Amino acid sequence: MTLPLISSIHNPKAQAWKALSGPARARREQGLFLAEGEHMAGEALKASACRVLLVREDDQERYSALIGQAERREIPVQPLSDRVMAAVCDVRAPQGVAAVCPLPALTKTLETPTVAALEDVQDPGNVGTVLRTLDALGGGGLLITPGCADPFSPKALRASMGAVFRVPVCMAEDLPAALRDYHQRGYRSLAGALDGTPFYDRPPDPEKILVLIGNEGAGLSGPVKALACERFRLPMRGEAESLNAAVACAVMLYDIERRRLEGERVHADPSL
């Protein structure tokens, strides 16, 4: 169903959608977030997570395929004037399509074999990139603290490239308490720390593993580092003092996956 055109930025719906690109509180109050652009809108439709499809008036033919998907699922299609679309979207030059999506309830706990736990990681690009990495690996979950950037903010969503629709996210109000719970459930926690032992010399990985990454400037807090089963550092032969938080997390997660793949090959062919 195509709704009547909204051409005024003062329209109450337009104002509400515009607020979704601002502070996290507006998203929580409305229970919604905005997935901007053709790729993200397509991911929202694929995940059955689109409540309203917003389309710039002059781009309806360009996005006819997305409009068709929405109409087949009886999702309202809302045309917007160019001025309103520009006001609603976060990017300076919006593509002309966006999906209004329900904000998912955060998972109470994660049961995935791999968990990336971020403590006060404040760059939304880093949070979104970790989500994208977990999505690429498959079977991972994200644990965040209240001091982390909102995974549903515009920048985090762009960095996630749709992973936010597939990777479960859990909020840990008390990370040390959450770590104790994960340890009791058989997880081994590995902390990324500059004072740790070499990461590639670590012992065999368990079936369930939790990778801890701290704040971009301060790193992990003392209580969290103290609770970690092990602390590891990545090799750095150059002059850089540290790696970007999301990069460090990705390197660690992928080496854990490499070991798992090697184990699967050996199990499939014991002669290897």
ZALO-108153 format. One record per residue (C-alpha): residue number from 1; x, y, z. Coordinates in nm, 3 decimals. Layout:
! ZALO-108153
  seq       xx       yy       zz
  NUM        X        Y        Z
...
//
This chain:
! ZALO-108153
  seq       xx       yy       zz
    1    0.000    0.000    0.000
    2    0.145    0.335   -0.109
    3    0.062    0.616    0.131
    4    0.005    0.984    0.042
    5    0.320    1.190   -0.016
    6    0.475    1.369    0.281
    7    0.618    1.698    0.160
    8    0.654    1.895    0.485
    9    0.942    1.847    0.726
   10    0.701    1.958    1.000
   11    0.482    1.651    0.944
   12    0.465    1.460    1.278
   13    0.571    1.132    1.115
   14    0.865    1.299    0.944
   15    0.971    1.456    1.272
   16    0.951    1.120    1.450
   17    1.157    0.945    1.181
   18    1.413    1.226    1.183
   19    1.462    1.174    1.557
   20    1.568    0.813    1.491
   21    1.900    0.938    1.353
   22    1.975    1.126    1.674
   23    2.050    1.012    2.029
   24    1.973    0.653    2.131
   25    1.699    0.771    2.369
   26    1.473    0.864    2.077
   27    1.512    0.516    1.929
   28    1.435    0.355    2.264
   29    1.131    0.577    2.321
   30    0.984    0.494    1.980
   31    1.105    0.135    1.974
   32    1.231    0.195    1.619
   33    1.547    0.256    1.419
   34    1.612    0.372    1.064
   35    1.800    0.153    0.815
   36    1.917    0.392    0.543
   37    2.011    0.313    0.185
   38    1.930    0.046   -0.071
   39    2.141   -0.228    0.085
   40    2.017   -0.177    0.440
   41    1.654   -0.142    0.332
   42    1.691   -0.465    0.134
   43    1.841   -0.640    0.437
   44    1.553   -0.516    0.652
   45    1.299   -0.655    0.406
   46    1.487   -0.984    0.381
   47    1.484   -1.014    0.761
   48    1.111   -0.925    0.780
   49    1.218   -0.630    0.994
   50    1.070   -0.343    0.792
   51    0.766   -0.167    0.933
   52    0.749    0.117    0.675
   53    0.951    0.162    0.355
   54    1.043    0.527    0.295
   55    1.111    0.620   -0.067
   56    1.201    0.956   -0.217
   57    0.922    1.067   -0.449
   58    1.144    1.085   -0.759
   59    1.310    0.748   -0.689
   60    1.003    0.525   -0.683
   61    1.084    0.374   -1.023
   62    1.450    0.325   -0.926
   63    1.348    0.124   -0.619
   64    1.051   -0.054   -0.776
   65    1.193   -0.394   -0.676
   66    1.208   -0.297   -0.307
   67    0.864   -0.138   -0.331
   68    0.733   -0.459   -0.487
   69    0.875   -0.665   -0.201
   70    0.713   -0.435    0.053
   71    0.376   -0.439   -0.120
   72    0.373   -0.819   -0.147
   73    0.425   -0.832    0.230
   74    0.163   -0.560    0.288
   75    0.426   -0.323    0.427
   76    0.329    0.044    0.380
   77    0.535    0.241    0.129
   78    0.575    0.607    0.224
   79    0.682    0.852   -0.051
   80    0.876    1.154    0.076
   81    0.972    1.474   -0.098
   82    1.343    1.529   -0.157
   83    1.354    1.785    0.126
   84    1.186    1.551    0.375
   85    1.406    1.255    0.281
   86    1.715    1.472    0.332
   87    1.585    1.583    0.673
   88    1.497    1.230    0.787
   89    1.823    1.061    0.687
   90    2.156    1.094    0.864
   91    2.381    1.102    0.556
   92    2.425    1.428    0.364
   93    2.328    1.275    0.029
   94    2.073    1.001    0.102
   95    2.020    0.731   -0.159
   96    1.647    0.786   -0.153
   97    1.523    0.480    0.033
   98    1.516    0.373    0.399
   99    1.337    0.124    0.619
  100    1.174    0.204    0.951
  101    1.244   -0.103    1.165
  102    1.131   -0.219    1.509
  103    1.408   -0.203    1.766
  104    1.470   -0.566    1.870
  105    1.470   -0.657    2.235
  106    1.826   -0.717    2.350
  107    1.902   -1.081    2.425
  108    1.922   -1.158    2.798
  109    2.214   -1.394    2.752
  110    2.405   -1.543    2.460
  111    2.438   -1.913    2.382
  112    2.655   -1.874    2.072
  113    2.990   -2.061    2.063
  114    3.173   -1.732    2.007
  115    3.100   -1.408    2.194
  116    3.268   -1.073    2.137
  117    3.237   -0.861    2.452
  118    3.297   -0.488    2.418
  119    3.355   -0.274    2.725
  120    3.279    0.095    2.667
  121    3.378    0.089    2.298
  122    3.252    0.432    2.203
  123    3.308    0.453    1.828
  124    2.988    0.335    1.654
  125    3.197    0.237    1.353
  126    3.389   -0.007    1.571
  127    3.072   -0.156    1.717
  128    2.920   -0.199    1.370
  129    3.241   -0.350    1.233
  130    3.252   -0.609    1.511
  131    2.891   -0.699    1.430
  132    2.985   -0.742    1.063
  133    3.283   -0.961    1.159
  134    3.064   -1.185    1.376
  135    2.813   -1.212    1.094
  136    3.088   -1.313    0.851
  137    3.209   -1.583    1.089
  138    2.858   -1.713    1.159
  139    2.732   -1.831    1.495
  140    2.862   -1.538    1.700
  141    2.700   -1.295    1.941
  142    2.781   -0.945    2.067
  143    2.793   -0.850    2.435
  144    2.808   -0.476    2.507
  145    2.814   -0.253    2.812
  146    2.600    0.061    2.860
  147    2.907    0.273    2.779
  148    2.931    0.132    2.428
  149    2.803    0.312    2.119
  150    2.448    0.220    2.023
  151    2.451   -0.068    1.767
  152    2.139    0.084    1.610
  153    2.282    0.431    1.552
  154    2.321    0.535    1.187
  155    2.701    0.502    1.177
  156    2.700    0.163    1.351
  157    2.429    0.038    1.116
  158    2.628    0.145    0.811
  159    2.938   -0.030    0.943
  160    2.742   -0.347    1.021
  161    2.622   -0.378    0.658
  162    2.305   -0.553    0.771
  163    2.468   -0.778    1.034
  164    2.251   -0.612    1.298
  165    1.958   -0.811    1.157
  166    2.137   -1.143    1.210
  167    2.374   -1.118    1.507
  168    2.219   -1.132    1.858
  169    2.314   -0.845    2.088
  170    2.316   -0.868    2.467
  171    2.351   -0.579    2.712
  172    2.562   -0.643    3.024
  173    2.479   -0.382    3.286
  174    2.748   -0.538    3.509
  175    3.023   -0.688    3.293
  176    3.218   -0.857    3.578
  177    2.897   -1.030    3.693
  178    2.819   -1.131    3.334
  179    3.172   -1.272    3.295
  180    3.129   -1.488    3.605
  181    2.805   -1.624    3.458
  182    2.967   -1.705    3.124
  183    3.256   -1.877    3.301
  184    3.010   -2.092    3.495
  185    2.851   -2.189    3.164
  186    3.178   -2.315    3.026
  187    3.311   -2.012    2.836
  188    3.678   -1.920    2.845
  189    3.742   -1.547    2.828
  190    4.038   -1.405    2.636
  191    4.120   -1.040    2.697
  192    4.299   -0.827    2.444
  193    4.565   -0.647    2.652
  194    4.901   -0.489    2.576
  195    5.048   -0.651    2.889
  196    4.932   -0.999    2.789
  197    5.121   -1.298    2.655
  198    5.157   -1.357    2.277
  199    4.816   -1.441    2.130
  200    4.943   -1.694    1.877
  201    5.115   -1.894    2.154
  202    4.791   -1.955    2.343
  203    4.684   -2.309    2.438
  204    4.413   -2.494    2.241
  205    4.083   -2.307    2.229
  206    3.776   -2.449    2.405
  207    3.442   -2.502    2.234
  208    3.294   -2.186    2.387
  209    3.503   -1.871    2.388
  210    3.453   -1.504    2.478
  211    3.684   -1.233    2.341
  212    3.709   -0.917    2.554
  213    3.789   -0.583    2.389
  214    3.814   -0.259    2.587
  215    3.764    0.110    2.532
  216    3.963    0.268    2.248
  217    4.173    0.483    2.479
  218    4.159    0.322    2.823
  219    4.138   -0.046    2.731
  220    3.968   -0.292    2.965
  221    3.888   -0.190    3.321
  222    4.086   -0.345    3.607
  223    3.802   -0.564    3.740
  224    3.732   -0.707    3.393
  225    4.100   -0.776    3.319
  226    4.134   -0.946    3.658
  227    3.842   -1.179    3.580
  228    3.959   -1.274    3.230
  229    4.082   -1.631    3.204
  230    4.380   -1.514    2.999
  231    4.526   -1.190    2.864
  232    4.684   -1.179    2.520
  233    4.857   -0.926    2.300
  234    4.880   -0.932    1.923
  235    5.227   -0.905    1.768
  236    5.322   -0.556    1.652
  237    5.662   -0.530    1.486
  238    5.611   -0.176    1.368
  239    5.597    0.140    1.574
  240    5.221    0.149    1.629
  241    5.139    0.119    1.999
  242    4.810   -0.059    1.947
  243    4.552   -0.170    1.693
  244    4.207   -0.027    1.632
  245    3.958   -0.203    1.865
  246    3.750   -0.355    1.585
  247    4.061   -0.467    1.393
  248    4.207   -0.635    1.701
  249    3.878   -0.809    1.768
  250    3.855   -0.930    1.407
  251    4.212   -1.066    1.408
  252    4.147   -1.260    1.727
  253    3.809   -1.393    1.616
  254    3.942   -1.507    1.280
  255    4.239   -1.689    1.432
  256    4.001   -1.869    1.666
  257    3.796   -1.965    1.361
  258    4.113   -2.077    1.177
  259    4.188   -2.321    1.458
  260    3.833   -2.453    1.451
  261    3.849   -2.511    1.076
  262    4.182   -2.693    1.114
  263    4.028   -2.909    1.385
  264    3.732   -2.993    1.162
  265    3.965   -3.095    0.878
  266    4.167   -3.320    1.107
  267    3.849   -3.475    1.243
  268    3.723   -3.537    0.889
  269    4.060   -3.683    0.779
  270    4.270   -3.813    1.073
  271    4.564   -3.871    0.838
  272    4.622   -3.493    0.810
//
